[in-house]
């Protein structure tokens, strides 16, 4: 099935909205502030409002017949002036947060959520066909946001470590009961053609403030906040390590490349998942394997060192002692001699 890609950036530019209508073969209505879909791509509408100075809103209320990628393209920093996009995903069964910059998000979190992303970052959402698609976008200037309670927590979050290369600049929060009700009220506005922006401002502002309040109550913690987004990739990295227990592991940069993460992100989240650094975890599992093989089979210490990929037996013995508190020879003396050949071939 063909997947359409729709590119959007600034909500506050009429030309962008007009281009969106043109690309989707849809009709512009209501003084060019509403796009009505009635074409091959699906049915429904996209409506946008200029709510206040520095605050714009766009509502997607659709049912698509084909998969669609919504690509929010990054704007240069000198254009965005530290502005943000707040994406309120009301139908998680039909919308996936597919990627942020180069970070691919393959897991599908089926929970109503909001994601705050700087306008200087690329974001791709995947819309699935044959399900209602309901999404509320806010374009928020830095000036408007600075006037709101809870802004300091957001500022600390994005300023503390986000400049780290390949970090993932997004702040995600689940809908509260209040947010769920506010989103429902806003979505109802799409069915009222003559509703004025002034009537929506209180509800829209309350929704944004509810998000800010939620993230300011508890100091945002980037690691735990994004653990589920990276979990499968961290598991992939662990599998790579397990496949190299009888040899030297790939370099950190190579592992990171294989799982499509930066080295810093891999190190940070690996320790969060497994409680150890990548190298500590690898050595622990390697020595656990060596101990188990010594107990179960009749290898000599020299054979075991070779089997585990060590050129120097002394190096193997030293690391084994650190992990088990005794030498591999001491482990062997406790085990009865086993006859016959091992089913584990020596590595050469």
N, C-alpha and C positions, 0 to 999 in steps of 0.2 A: 504494500500500500504506500502510495506517495506521501511523503511528509513535507508539509509546507513550512517555510521559514518566514516569519514576520519580524522585521527589524524596526525597533522603536528606540527613541532616546528621550528627548525632552518632551514632557507633557505640555509645557507652556509655549510651544511653537505651533502655530496654526498650520504651517507648511508640513510639519511632521504628521499631523493628524490627517491632513488631506492626502498625503502619500500613503498612509495606512489604508485609507478607503480605496485608493486606486489599486494598491497591490492585492487587496482581497476581493476586488470586483464588487464592492459594496456601495451603498447609497449614503450620501451625506445629507443630514437633515438638521432641523432646529438650529439655524444660523451656524452651520458647520461645527456643531459641538456634539453631534450624535452620528454614529455610523451604524447603519442597519444592514445586517447580513441577511441575504436571501439568495445565496448563490451556491455554487458547487461545494464550497468549503464548509458550509453549515448555516445555521440560523441563530439569530439573537442580535445583540447590539453592544456597542461600546459607547459610553457616555463620559464626557469630561466637563469639569467645572474649574473655574478660577475662583477659589474660595476666599482667599485673603492675599495681601501682599506677601509673596514668598511661599504660598501654599496652594498647590493644585491637586486635583483628584481625578482619577480616571477609573471607571467601573467596567469590568468585562462580565457580561452576562450572556452566555452562549451555550449552544449545544452543537458540537461539530460533527461532521460526517467523516473527517479525515484527521490524522494526527497533525498537530501544528507545534512548531517551536517558536516561542516568543523570545526574541533576542533583544535584551536591553543593552544597547551598546554604550561603552564607557565614553565619557566626555573628558576632554583635557582638563587638568586641574584648574587652569586659569579661567576656564569657562564655568566649571561647577562651583568654584568658590566654596569648597567644602560642603556642598549640598548633599542631600541623602534621598534615597528612594525607600519608602516603607511599603512592602508587599504583604498584603493581608490575604492569605490563601484560605478561602471559605469552603472549598470543595477539594480536600486532599486526595480523594479517590480519583480525581481527574487531572490533578496538577502535580507534577514533580519538579522539585528544585534540581535541575539537571546539572548545572555547573556554575561555578563562580570563578572567574578568571580561568586558569588552567586546571582547577580542581574539579574533577568529574564526580558527581554524586550518584551512585548507582542504587543505593538503598532507597526504598520508598517509605517515607514516614507518613502513616495515615492518621494525621492529627491536624486539626485546624491550627495554623501557625502564622506568625508575622515575622518577617525578616527585614532588618534595617541594613541597607547596603549603601556605601558612599557612591555617588554618581560617577566617580572616577574608575569604577570597576565594571567589568562585563558580567552580565547575569543571563543565564538561559533557563527558561521554564519550558517544560514539556506539557502540552495540553493533549489529553487523550480523547478519542472520539466516542460518541454515543453516551456520554455522561454530561450532566450539567457542569459547566465551567463558570465559577464565580470567583472573581479576583478584584480586589480593590488596591489600586496603586496611589500612593501619595508622593508628590515631588515637594520636598521640604527644604527651603533655603536654610543656610547656617544661621542667618539672622533670626528667622522665625523660631527655629529650634532652640536657640539660646535663651529665648524668653520663657521656655517651658520648665516646670519643675521636673527634676530627673535628668536634665541635660548633662549635669556634671558627671554622672555615672557613665553615660554614653560617651562623653568626651574622653574619660579616663580609659574606657575600653578600647577605643580606636587609637588612642595615642600611645598606649602602653604595649609596645611590642608589635603593633600592626605593621610598622615599617620593615619588620623582618622580611627578607626576601621570600617570596612565594607564600607568605602567610595568608590566611583566609579571612578577609575583612568583612565579616557579617555577624550580626547580632540577632539571634533567633529566640523567640518566646512563644509559648503556647497561648491560645486564646483563653482568657478568663471567662467566667460566666457573663460578666458585664460586657466584655468585648464581643462575645457571641451575639448578644442582644443588639449591640450597637451596629455590628456588621449587617445583621438582618434588617435593621431599620434603614441603613444606607442602601442596601440592595433593593429595597422596596421603592426607592426613589427613581430607579430606572424606568419604572412603569408610569411615572407621572411626568408628562412632557413639560408642563408649565412651572414646575417647581423652581424656585429661585435659589441661587447660591447661598444667600443669607439664611435660608431656612435649613440648610444642610450644615453650615459651619459649626453650630454647637455640637451636633452629633459626631461630625468628623473630628473636631478638636478633642472631644471626649475620648474617642477611640485611640488617637495618638497618645494622649496623656495617660490613658490606661496602660498602654504598652510601656511608656517611660516609667510609670510608677512601678510596674512589675519588675523591670530590670534594675531599678534603683533601690528596691527593698533589700535585695541581696546583691552584694558586689559581684558583677559579672565575672565568670570564670571561663576563659576561652577554652581551656582544655575540656572540661566536662560538658560545656555547652555544645561542643562540636564532635564529641566522642562518637556518637552514632553515625555521623556523616563519614568518619574515617575508619570505622571499625572493620569493615570488610577488607580495606586495603592493608590495615595493620595485620589482620589474619593472614593475608597473602604474603606479607613480609615474613611472618613467623613460619609459614610453610616453606619459604625459600631457605630459611636458616635450617629447618629440620632436614631438608634434602642435602645439606652440606655438612652434616655432623661428622662424617668420616673424611673430611677434607677441609681446606681453608674456606671460610665463607666469602662470598663476593664482597667487594668494597662497599662501604656505606652508600657512596654515591650511586653505584650500580643498582643496589637494592632499591634505593629511592626511585631511580629511573624506571625500574621494572614495575613498581606499583604506582607510578605517576604521582609521587609526592616529592616535596623538597626534603633535603636531608634534615633540616631543623624540625619540620613538621613530623617526619617519620620518628625522629628521636623523642620528641615531646609526647606524642600519642602512644608510642610503643611502651614507654615507661608507665604511662597512665593505665594501659590495658594490662600489662604483665608485671608491673611493680619493679622492674629492673631495666637497666639500659639494654640496648640491643646486644652489645658485646657480652655483658654480664649474663644475660639470659642464654645466649648461645653457648658460653662456656659451661654454665650450669647444666644445660641439657646434654652437652657433649660428654661431660664427666659422669652424668647419670647413666648414659648409654655405656660408657667404658666400664663402669662398675658392674652394671647388669651383665655385660658380656664376660667379664672376668669371673663372675659367680656362676654363670650358666655354661661356660665353655672352658676348654683346657688351653687357652692361649697363654704363652709366656708373656712377661712384661714387655719384652722387645717386640714380640708379634703384635701385642695390643697397641703399642706406640705407633707402629707402622700402619695398623688397621685404622687408627684414628687420625692418620695424616700427619704425624710428627716425624720430622727428620732426625731430631735428637731425642733419645730416650730420656735424658735428664730433664728436658723441658716438659715432657709428658708427666714424669714423676712429680716434678715440682708443682704443676698445676693441679694434679690429682690430689696431692697432699693438702693443698689449700682448700679444696672443696670438700674432702671427706675426712680430713684429720688424720689420715694414715696413708701409707704408701700402697701402690697397687700390689706390691709383693706381699704385704701383710694381708691384704684381702685374699690373695691366692692361697696363702697358707691355711686359711680357715676353711677352704673348700676341699672336698675330696677330689682326688685325681679322676678325671673323666677320660675314658678311652674313646677311640674313633676320631674321625675327622670332623671339624666344625662345618656347619652349613653356611657359615659366613666366610666368604673368600677374602684373603688378604688383598688390600689395595696396593697397587703398584703405580 
